[in-house]
Amino acid sequence: MRTILAKLCTALLVAAASPGAVLAADLPVAPPSPMMRSGADAPNIVPFAQTFSLGTLSLGFESVTLKDMRAKLGSGIIDSLGDGGERIEWLCYDLPGARLWLTEELSEISEVTMMKRSKAAPVSSHCPALPAKFHSVKVDGYLTLGTSRADLIQRLGQPARQAGDWLTFHRTSSTKGDEYNELVIRLDNGKVAALWAKRLTTY
């Protein structure tokens, strides 16, 4: 991921220095990386990162490609960075007060990232406005921006790791292949301000 972010920074510098270069806001907006990852301190038992929904559109992690998702939502630009095992592809959307990324790995969407976004933040043609009927974005039917820390822990139990306003959860299962689930949360005043939810299965 560091290599990917380094390439993105280089692209921004080149664009800014080039005559007639496009504005930075017209460049791809890569999914941000969380400040901490779950590690393997204390795995969780309760399943999570199984489904995600946008309005009435409900889907399972690893059940739909970015191309199919773009068709369902009616718009979007599929961007990518990196090569080989470091390559990631994503769709980015803006919704009122937030930004959403859907990231594809191993040919299907495996990660949902969402965080609060200030009104003053620059817009990007690579993150079009999400149609109003899809504005209610949730993971597992309940988790979204504004979910309280108390509600999260009541549902999932204590986090695997925590530091300040950051919480991480992780779980593995071998029921159908080797399934790895990760949830990273950043809180603001005790409520979710950013989330990274991931499920990745290998066979």
Order of alpha helices (4+ residues) and beta strands (2+ residues): alpha-beta-beta-alpha-beta-beta-beta-beta-beta-alpha-beta-beta-beta-beta
